């Protein structure tokens, strides 16, 4: 039996399969979605974006701390859009009600949820770091024992079309999304010896809980570099670029800027020996990007330096580049919204493929300029 929106994943029970079959006959099939940990920015953004998704219905949002309270108590922008309340559910209870579940819980917590959800028969998109890396790399990076390793697909659809058949997807971090997309075509072409990243992020990337960094007097009219050489997202960038070009060298330094949303990444790309002339040729470089991203609707080659205002609120990644004359360096700029393409929008893009939908479904709208 082939149902609209499904590509062969198992249903929790014969009774659920029968219910879905009846619904699919009576009206267009809706995918029941759950959000585990819906009180943070990514949970709220998932609800905002899914509110107008034509194939999805959000049926469960969990928060033990806020159980019984309306989701609009912490997400007032969703008032009149949702009538849901937070619930204190376990993994099996969520899975019984949902076809696909997003886990938007803190790092180190998703591993307590994901096995329950998978074992109960649902598919999972994890927005934490718990399933983005091989277990040994995760444990080294986060200095903690992984309590529940599972096979997962890295959810950068532009590089991993196998997302469509995954039961578990590890949604990429926000920094690795913009950084990897900026350089992947050149890495695949074997042109890159080293890439040095300088990324600047809006403060929402730090989450809802206020910190010394996010305190307004400290952040206003300031740029704050942090984790200069040891940011936990570096292994994700190395993992993805090394798949395309083994031995590529990666350096990364992040900064927080006085903006709510967005990540602007500057990638200083240094050519492999013998590739300097290619990186100096704008037409050749443009052709490499066009070919690599010809089937990637959310990657746009910008006519000028990308602006955060062009992608804010959208699932697009805008990219531009400029060779340095008489040099081995090419400068590539990418811009994304850290909460959309860098988190919740990308998670929905993954969900679309997993459900057999066009990846643009519910996401095909422009940024909020100005």
Secondary structure as GFF3:
##gff-version 3
##sequence-region A 1 370
A	DSSP	alpha_helix	14	26	.	.	.	ID=ss1
A	DSSP	beta_strand	31	36	.	.	.	ID=ss2
A	DSSP	alpha_helix	41	50	.	.	.	ID=ss3
A	DSSP	beta_strand	56	62	.	.	.	ID=ss4
A	DSSP	three_ten_helix	71	73	.	.	.	ID=ss5
A	DSSP	three_ten_helix	76	78	.	.	.	ID=ss6
A	DSSP	alpha_helix	91	97	.	.	.	ID=ss7
A	DSSP	beta_strand	100	103	.	.	.	ID=ss8
A	DSSP	alpha_helix	110	119	.	.	.	ID=ss9
A	DSSP	beta_strand	123	126	.	.	.	ID=ss10
A	DSSP	alpha_helix	135	142	.	.	.	ID=ss11
A	DSSP	beta_strand	153	154	.	.	.	ID=ss12
A	DSSP	three_ten_helix	161	165	.	.	.	ID=ss13
A	DSSP	beta_strand	168	170	.	.	.	ID=ss14
A	DSSP	alpha_helix	174	188	.	.	.	ID=ss15
A	DSSP	beta_strand	192	201	.	.	.	ID=ss16
A	DSSP	three_ten_helix	203	206	.	.	.	ID=ss17
A	DSSP	alpha_helix	216	219	.	.	.	ID=ss18
A	DSSP	beta_strand	223	226	.	.	.	ID=ss19
A	DSSP	alpha_helix	234	244	.	.	.	ID=ss20
A	DSSP	beta_strand	249	257	.	.	.	ID=ss21
A	DSSP	beta_strand	263	271	.	.	.	ID=ss22
A	DSSP	alpha_helix	276	280	.	.	.	ID=ss23
A	DSSP	alpha_helix	282	292	.	.	.	ID=ss24
A	DSSP	beta_strand	299	301	.	.	.	ID=ss25
A	DSSP	alpha_helix	308	311	.	.	.	ID=ss26
A	DSSP	beta_strand	317	323	.	.	.	ID=ss27
A	DSSP	beta_strand	329	336	.	.	.	ID=ss28
A	DSSP	pi_helix	340	344	.	.	.	ID=ss29
A	DSSP	alpha_helix	345	354	.	.	.	ID=ss30
###
